[in-house]
Structure formats: C-alpha cells, structure tokens
Amino acid sequence: MIRARLDRLLAAVLERDPGEVAAIDPSLPLFVGGLGLDSLTGMRLLAAIDREFGVDVAAGDLTLDCLETVDTLTRYLAGALAGRA
C-alpha cells in the first residue's frame, strides 16, 4: 500500500506514467543514475510525501539517507507511519 502510494507520487513529480514507475526496480537510485530526480523534483517529492502521508522526511532523517532508493524510502515511510500507531 505504501509503495503504491509512493509510486503515484513519484509518477506525478517525474511526470511519468504511473505504470512505468510502478514497474521500476525498487533498488534503483532515486537520483543520479536512477530515476533522475534532481534537487527541485526531490523537494517536490518531499512536499508531496508530507501532504500524502503526513511525514516530514527532512525533519525525521536529517541526512536524507532514506532517499537513496525507492526501497529505502518505502521502508522509512513504513517505519514513520508505524511509529504513530
């Protein structure tokens, strides 16, 4: 469920087809050599995550290591959401 929601956000930020984003290897880097996020699209993604999930990634992970791959970001969001329960 988290991955599907994240895929929709990534598709919107990257202006790509949601099916294309859903089919990517989750270990692919989000930035250089991977999905191609840059600083601007990265900030748009963080804002979209805050709106969609209510999670301020930048405040919770100051080094932003969770933005390495789709997998790391999905795991981070799962942990952040589970911490609220």
C-alpha positions in Angstrom: 0.0 0.0 0.0 2.8 2.5 0.9 4.7 1.5 -2.3 1.7 2.0 -4.5 1.0 5.5 -3.0 4.7 6.4 -3.3 4.7 5.2 -6.9 1.8 7.6 -7.7 3.7 10.5 -6.1 6.9 9.7 -8.0 5.0 9.5 -11.2 3.4 12.9 -10.6 6.7 14.5 -9.6 8.6 13.0 -12.6 5.7 13.5 -15.0 5.8 9.8 -16.0 3.2 7.2 -16.5 2.3 5.6 -13.1 2.6 2.1 -14.6 6.1 2.8 -15.7 7.1 4.0 -12.3 5.4 1.0 -10.6 7.5 -1.4 -12.8 10.9 0.0 -11.9 13.4 -2.0 -9.8 12.9 -0.7 -6.2 16.7 -0.8 -5.7 17.2 1.8 -8.4 18.6 5.1 -7.1 16.1 7.9 -6.9 18.7 10.5 -8.0 21.8 10.2 -10.2 21.9 7.2 -12.5 18.5 6.1 -11.5 15.1 7.7 -11.7 16.6 11.0 -12.4 15.3 13.1 -9.5 17.2 16.4 -9.1 17.1 18.9 -6.3 13.9 20.5 -7.5 12.0 17.3 -8.1 13.4 15.9 -4.8 11.9 18.9 -3.0 8.6 18.4 -4.8 8.6 14.7 -3.7 9.3 15.6 -0.1 6.4 18.1 -0.2 4.1 15.5 -1.8 5.1 12.9 0.8 4.3 15.4 3.6 0.8 16.0 2.1 0.0 12.4 1.3 1.5 10.7 4.4 1.8 13.5 6.9 5.5 12.6 7.2 8.2 15.4 7.2 11.1 13.3 5.8 13.6 16.1 6.0 12.8 16.7 9.7 13.0 13.0 10.6 16.1 12.0 8.5 18.4 14.9 8.5 20.9 13.2 6.2 18.1 12.1 3.9 19.7 8.7 3.6 16.2 7.3 3.1 16.1 9.0 -0.3 18.7 6.6 -1.7 16.2 4.2 -3.4 12.5 3.5 -3.7 13.1 0.6 -1.2 14.8 2.8 1.4 12.1 5.5 1.1 9.3 2.9 1.4 10.9 1.3 4.5 11.4 4.8 6.0 7.8 5.7 5.5 6.6 2.4 6.8 8.6 2.9 10.0 7.4 6.5 10.4 3.8 5.5 10.0 4.1 2.6 12.3 5.6 4.8 14.9 2.4 6.8 15.1 0.2 3.8 15.8 
